[in-house]
């Protein structure tokens, strides 16, 4: 019998958590468009948490 791609609860939970934090970083980047330093930190957070979301899903699935 072939094994299907079942994900653990930890993969889903961490993926959602890091995804939400990535969206929060994107919102910071959008809101702080006039202040380049704060917008840059928002972009960095969005990229970091987006990458962690993908990595968490890959590691725990």
C-alpha positions in Angstrom: 0.0 0.0 0.0 1.4 3.4 -1.0 1.9 5.9 1.8 0.0 9.2 1.2 1.4 12.6 2.2 0.1 13.1 5.7 1.2 16.1 7.6 1.6 16.3 11.3 -0.2 18.8 13.4 3.1 20.4 14.3 3.8 21.1 10.6 0.4 22.7 10.1 0.6 24.7 13.3 4.1 26.0 12.7 3.3 26.7 9.1 0.3 28.8 10.1 2.2 30.6 12.9 5.1 31.6 10.7 2.8 32.4 7.8 0.8 34.8 10.0 4.0 36.4 11.3 5.2 36.8 7.7 2.0 38.5 6.8 2.5 40.8 9.8 5.9 41.7 8.5 4.4 42.5 5.1 1.8 44.7 6.8 4.6 46.6 8.6 6.4 47.0 5.3 3.3 48.4 3.6 2.3 50.7 6.5 5.8 52.1 6.9 6.4 52.8 3.2 7.6 56.4 3.9 10.2 55.3 6.5 12.7 53.1 4.6 14.4 51.7 7.6 11.2 50.4 9.2 9.9 49.1 5.8 13.2 47.3 5.4 12.8 45.6 8.7 9.2 44.6 7.8 10.5 43.1 4.5 13.2 41.2 6.4 10.6 39.8 8.8 8.3 38.8 6.0 11.1 37.0 4.2 12.4 35.3 7.3 9.0 34.1 8.6 7.9 33.0 5.1 11.1 30.9 4.8 10.6 29.4 8.2 7.0 28.5 7.4 8.1 26.6 4.3 10.9 24.9 6.2 8.7 23.9 9.1 6.2 22.3 6.8 9.0 20.4 5.0 10.7 19.3 8.2 7.7 18.0 10.1 5.8 16.4 7.2 
